[in-house]
Amino acid sequence: MRESVHYKYYSSVEHMEVQWLWYPYIPYGKLTVIQGDPGEGKSTFMLNVAALVTRGGVLPDGWTVSCPQTVLYQCSEDDIGDTIKPRLIEANADCSRIAYIVDDEFELTLGDERLGEAIRKTGARLLVLDPIQAFLPQDGDMQSVGRMRSVLRKLANIAASYKCAIVLVGHMNKMQSAKNIYRGLGSIDIVAIARSVLMISRSDTKPEVRYVIPIKSSLAPEGPAIGFSLSKTEGFQWIGECRFYGDEHDNYEIIADTKRELAVTTLRVMLKDRDYPSIKIFEHMSQMGVSRRTLFMAKKDLNVESYRKNNVWFWRLPSAVEENGTARNVWEEEF
């Protein structure tokens, strides 16, 4: 005898707002996919995002991670001691807030119960699996629609249960003629279940520059591209918001705003929560290719104020001044 159907009206459903680790790129409680060709900086990008999450602070577009949070970072392609930890230290991560699951005896998989257990025990708000291909079950098949949908649905349920942002890092295939959303390796169900899909692409004209491009955003309007640079001399550097010129993402280069606009955006981010010594600002802007003349024009645009403390000049936004006229937060480094 067939059971009677069970149903509810939407009027009985509690309305809930989507929470964001980084709006509109990485939501809490959902799956996010970051894909790109090998060597484009996917892992370095996520390590720097993870490092900032462990400290709390301001992301390059001004979005604030209000307090330090725990991260689970699982990477199968790089050695923990000689590669991952040095990169975390370079990114200024709080390594006491970033953990990994020890899987010496049994390899970790996407459907592994240890993922949920580790999130529960650590209180992690971000889990990164890098790359997704390494965490497929032994009986899994990335091209199998039914199998991948089942595995990823379980992972999505874990994300929702613990309000944890889960990021899957994946390589792209070589189908240059295909749309970007279809170039991720494996079943289309991977990007179908993900609520946000980001692509990392290298600049055609500046090999050291990379762009993080939203190619799927189910929970919010697509945000602008985010630029960062990778070089042997300067390492990882945020560039900030960038804008497109052209009609199709696949057909044109992403060009950053003018240096003056870049300087304005960067100053706004740097001075949002604390005052910075001018020498640190000069050094950072120089690494980004911003001249002192352009920097001072940006300073004027934002009405940035200068003051001297312990023989060191600091810059601050007008809103960062308390009623008594002193700085609200000051760069912690001693001079």
C-alpha positions in Angstrom: 0.0 0.0 0.0 1.4 3.3 -1.1 2.0 5.9 1.8 0.0 9.1 1.6 1.9 12.2 0.4 3.4 14.5 3.0 3.5 18.2 2.3 3.8 21.6 3.9 2.9 25.1 2.8 5.7 27.7 2.4 3.9 29.9 4.9 5.2 27.5 7.6 8.8 27.9 6.5 11.0 30.2 8.6 12.6 32.9 6.4 16.4 33.0 6.8 19.0 35.4 5.4 22.0 34.0 3.7 25.2 34.6 5.7 28.5 35.3 4.0 32.1 34.7 4.7 32.9 37.0 1.8 29.9 38.6 0.0 29.1 37.8 -2.8 31.8 35.2 -3.4 31.8 32.6 -0.5 28.6 32.0 1.5 28.4 30.2 4.8 26.6 26.9 4.9 27.0 26.3 1.1 29.4 24.9 -1.4 31.7 27.1 -3.4 33.8 25.9 -6.3 37.1 27.7 -7.3 38.4 26.4 -10.6 41.3 27.4 -13.0 44.1 26.0 -15.1 47.1 24.5 -13.3 49.6 27.1 -12.0 47.1 30.0 -12.0 47.3 30.5 -8.2 44.2 28.8 -6.9 45.8 27.3 -3.9 47.8 30.5 -3.1 44.6 32.5 -3.3 42.7 30.3 -1.0 45.6 30.1 1.5 45.6 33.9 1.7 41.8 34.0 2.2 42.1 31.3 4.9 44.9 33.2 6.6 42.8 36.4 6.7 39.9 34.4 8.2 42.1 33.1 11.0 43.0 36.7 11.9 39.9 38.6 11.1 40.2 41.7 9.0 39.4 43.4 5.7 39.3 41.7 2.3 40.5 43.6 -0.8 37.0 44.9 -1.7 36.3 46.2 1.8 34.3 43.2 3.1 35.2 42.6 6.8 35.7 39.3 8.5 34.7 40.6 11.9 36.5 38.2 14.2 39.1 35.4 13.9 37.7 32.1 12.9 38.9 28.5 12.7 39.7 27.0 9.3 40.1 23.4 8.1 42.5 23.3 5.1 42.9 19.9 3.4 45.4 19.8 0.6 46.6 16.5 -1.0 49.1 17.8 -3.6 51.5 19.8 -1.4 53.6 18.7 1.6 52.3 20.1 4.9 55.7 20.9 6.4 57.7 22.3 3.6 55.0 23.9 1.5 51.7 24.6 3.1 52.8 25.8 6.5 55.5 28.1 5.0 52.8 29.6 2.7 50.5 30.1 5.7 53.3 31.8 7.7 54.0 34.0 4.7 50.3 34.9 4.5 50.4 35.9 8.2 48.0 33.1 9.2 47.3 32.3 12.8 48.3 28.7 12.6 46.7 27.9 15.9 43.4 28.5 14.2 44.0 26.4 11.0 43.7 22.6 11.2 43.8 19.6 8.9 42.4 16.1 9.2 45.1 13.4 9.6 44.3 10.7 7.1 47.4 8.5 7.1 45.5 5.3 7.4 42.4 6.0 5.4 42.3 8.6 2.7 39.8 11.3 3.2 36.9 11.5 0.6 34.1 13.9 -0.1 31.6 11.6 1.5 33.7 11.0 4.6 32.0 11.3 8.0 35.2 12.7 9.4 34.6 16.0 7.6 31.4 16.8 9.6 33.1 15.5 12.8 36.1 17.7 12.3 34.0 20.8 11.7 31.9 20.1 14.8 34.9 19.5 17.0 37.0 22.5 15.8 34.1 24.9 15.2 35.5 25.6 11.8 33.6 28.2 9.6 35.7 27.5 6.5 36.7 24.1 5.0 38.9 23.9 1.9 39.4 20.7 -0.1 42.2 21.2 -2.6 41.9 19.7 -5.2 38.5 18.1 -5.4 39.8 15.4 -7.7 41.9 14.0 -4.8 39.0 13.5 -2.5 36.7 11.4 -4.7 35.6 8.1 -3.2 37.3 5.0 -4.6 34.0 3.9 -6.1 33.3 7.5 -7.3 33.3 8.7 -10.8 33.5 12.5 -11.5 31.5 11.9 -14.7 28.7 9.9 -13.0 25.7 12.2 -12.5 24.0 10.1 -9.9 27.1 9.3 -7.9 28.5 12.8 -7.8 25.1 14.3 -7.0 24.7 11.9 -4.0 28.2 12.6 -2.7 28.0 16.4 -3.1 24.5 16.6 -1.6 25.8 14.9 1.5 28.7 17.5 1.6 26.2 20.3 1.1 24.2 19.0 4.0 27.3 19.1 6.2 27.9 22.7 5.2 24.3 23.6 6.0 24.2 21.8 9.3 27.3 23.5 10.7 26.9 26.8 8.9 30.4 26.2 7.4 31.6 27.6 4.1 33.0 24.7 2.1 35.3 25.5 -0.8 36.2 22.9 -3.4 39.3 23.8 -5.5 39.4 22.1 -8.9 41.4 22.1 -12.1 39.8 22.9 -15.5 39.8 20.8 -18.6 41.4 21.8 -21.9 38.1 22.5 -23.8 39.0 26.1 -24.7 35.9 26.5 -26.8 33.6 25.5 -24.0 31.9 28.0 -21.6 33.9 28.5 -18.4 31.2 27.0 -16.2 31.5 23.7 -18.2 35.4 23.6 -18.1 35.6 22.2 -14.6 36.8 18.6 -14.5 34.0 16.1 -13.9 30.2 16.1 -13.8 28.3 19.3 -14.3 26.6 18.4 -11.0 29.7 19.7 -9.2 28.9 23.3 -10.3 25.2 22.7 -10.3 25.1 22.0 -6.6 27.6 24.7 -5.8 26.0 28.0 -5.0 29.0 30.0 -6.1 31.6 29.2 -8.8 34.7 31.3 -9.2 37.3 31.1 -11.9 40.9 32.2 -11.5 42.5 33.4 -14.8 45.9 34.9 -15.7 46.2 38.3 -17.3 47.0 38.2 -21.0 49.3 41.2 -20.8 50.8 40.9 -17.2 51.7 37.3 -16.4 52.1 38.0 -12.7 48.5 39.3 -12.4 45.5 37.0 -11.8 41.8 37.6 -11.6 39.1 35.9 -9.6 36.0 36.0 -11.8 32.5 35.0 -10.7 30.9 32.7 -13.3 28.0 31.5 -11.2 26.3 33.3 -8.3 23.0 31.8 -7.2 22.5 33.7 -4.0 23.5 37.3 -4.8 24.3 39.5 -7.8 27.7 38.7 -9.3 30.4 40.8 -7.7 33.3 42.4 -9.6 36.5 40.6 -10.5 39.1 40.6 -7.7 42.7 41.0 -8.8 45.9 39.7 -7.1 49.5 39.3 -8.2 52.1 36.6 -7.8 55.8 37.3 -8.3 59.1 35.9 -7.1 60.2 39.2 -5.6 57.0 40.4 -4.0 55.1 37.2 -3.4 51.3 37.5 -3.1 49.7 41.0 -3.3 46.1 42.0 -3.4 45.2 44.3 -6.2 41.5 44.7 -5.3 38.3 45.2 -7.4 38.8 45.2 -11.2 36.4 45.8 -14.0 35.8 44.4 -17.5 36.0 46.1 -20.8 34.1 44.3 -23.6 31.0 42.1 -24.1 32.0 38.6 -23.2 34.2 37.3 -20.4 35.9 34.8 -22.7 36.7 37.4 -25.4 38.5 40.2 -23.5 41.1 41.1 -21.0 40.1 42.3 -17.5 41.6 45.7 -16.8 42.1 47.1 -13.4 40.9 50.6 -12.7 43.3 53.5 -13.0 46.1 53.7 -10.5 44.4 56.6 -8.7 41.2 54.6 -8.3 43.3 51.6 -7.2 45.0 53.7 -4.6 41.6 55.1 -3.3 40.2 51.6 -3.0 43.3 50.3 -1.3 43.5 53.2 1.2 39.9 52.7 2.1 40.5 49.1 2.8 43.7 49.6 4.8 42.3 52.4 6.9 38.9 51.0 7.5 39.6 49.5 10.9 43.0 51.0 12.0 45.4 53.8 11.4 48.5 52.9 9.4 52.0 54.5 9.5 52.6 56.3 6.3 55.9 54.5 5.6 53.9 51.2 5.5 51.4 52.7 3.1 54.2 54.0 0.9 55.8 50.5 0.8 52.6 48.7 0.0 51.5 51.2 -2.7 55.0 51.0 -4.3 54.7 47.2 -4.6 51.4 47.8 -6.4 53.0 50.2 -8.8 51.3 53.3 -7.4 53.5 56.4 -7.3 53.7 58.8 -4.4 52.1 61.6 -6.5 49.1 59.3 -7.3 48.9 58.2 -3.7 48.7 61.8 -2.4 45.9 62.5 -4.9 44.0 59.5 -3.5 44.7 60.7 0.0 43.1 64.0 -0.9 40.2 62.3 -2.5 39.4 60.5 0.7 40.2 63.4 3.0 42.7 61.2 4.8 44.3 62.9 7.8 47.9 62.7 9.1 49.0 62.8 12.7 52.3 62.1 14.5 52.7 59.6 17.4 56.0 58.6 18.9 57.9 60.3 16.1 56.0 58.2 13.5 53.5 59.7 11.0 50.1 57.9 10.8 47.2 58.2 8.3 43.6 57.8 9.2 40.2 58.2 7.7 38.1 61.1 9.1 35.6 58.6 10.5 38.3 56.8 12.5 38.7 59.8 14.9 37.0 59.5 18.2 35.2 62.4 20.0 38.4 63.2 21.9 40.3 63.5 18.7 42.6 60.5 19.2 42.9 57.5 16.9 40.5 54.6 17.4 42.8 51.8 16.4 46.5 52.0 15.6 48.9 49.7 13.7 50.2 47.2 16.4 53.8 47.1 15.2 56.3 48.9 17.5 58.7 51.4 16.0 
